[in-house]
Amino acid sequence: MKESLLDIVCCPLDKHDLDLEVTEREAGEDGEITAGTLTCTDCGETYPIEDGIPNLLPPDMRE
């Protein structure tokens, strides 16, 4: 996932902004984020980033 994606994604539950926490990134300053979490600034729900793909499904729809 590219960090610039944060400009267009929002929490699917309440449409508020998401905060990014990166746990793994490809080499280089602008390396893609391969692991981390996105956290809603309002409701606090977290969404995982796995293999560079953010999982923005509501919690009850995730495996």
N, C-alpha and C positions, 0 to 999 in steps of 0.2 A: 504494500500500500504506500502510496506517496503521501507525504505530510500535507500537501496542498489539497487533498481530498477533504480535509476538515472544513474547508471553506464552503462545501456544498452539502455535507451530510449533517443530520441532526438526529436526536433521539426519536425512534419510531413511536414511542408511547405518548410523549407530550411536546415534541417538536422543538425542544430546547437544545442549546449548544452542547457539544461533547468535549471533554478534556481528554488529552492523549497521554498515556504512560507507555513509554517504549521500553521493552525488555530485550529486544534483539533487532539489530539493523544491519543491512549490508554495508560493506566497506565504503568509505568516502563520506563527505559531508552531506551530500544529497542522496545517500543510499536509501533504498526502499526499506520500510519497516516490515519486518517479517514476523514479529511477535510483540504482543503488548495488549493493552486494554483501552477501551474508550468508555468514559464515565459521564453520564448525564449531569449537567451542572444544576439541574433542578430536582429530579426525583432520585438521583444517585444510582440508578440501574447501571450495571456494567456490561459491556459487550466485548468479547474476546477478538483479538486479531491473531489468526493462525495461518501460517504459511503465506503471509502477506495479504490475507483476505479478511476483512472485517465481517463478523457475523452479527448483523443488525436485526436478526429475528427477535421478536418479543420473547421473554424468558420461558413462557409456557409452550413455545413452538420449537425450542431447541432440543436436540437429542440429549 
